[in-house]
Amino acid sequence: MFDHSFISIADSLHPASHPEHYKAIINGLAYGEDAQFGDPTNNNYIQAATAPENDQGDSNITNAFPAIQFDLLGKQRILGNGPDLGPYEVK
């Protein structure tokens, strides 16, 4: 189930377990691209509709576990081609 997490995927510079990897995500640099978080300085980590982490989750896992079929805001997880990575579904 951890494959639905944006932080579990290594970026181009660091393995996923490296502390700098987490700093890169918070600063919007994961995947070598801007994560397009709303406003991290004010704790808004809801990604934009054009973010690279959208539709990158595994639909089979989402469908197999009813508890993760909805995001933190109660929105259906699969609204595009697959679930978005992270706690929010934005499309």
C-alpha angles and dihedrals in degrees: 000000000000090000087081090068121095090210094058094070116083117236124224094269106036140033114247091256095057116104091226089060091063092046089051091053093049090048090050099251105115119129085020085281136094109272087214096223114178099241116331093182087065095039095257105141097164105127126227121257088253096051118132092234093063118111091004099115127097112262091199091062093045091050093047095056116053092195092067099043089099131050126232091278093051095256119144108264099224110056098136132023092314141343118298117246113252132031098304134068107206107178 
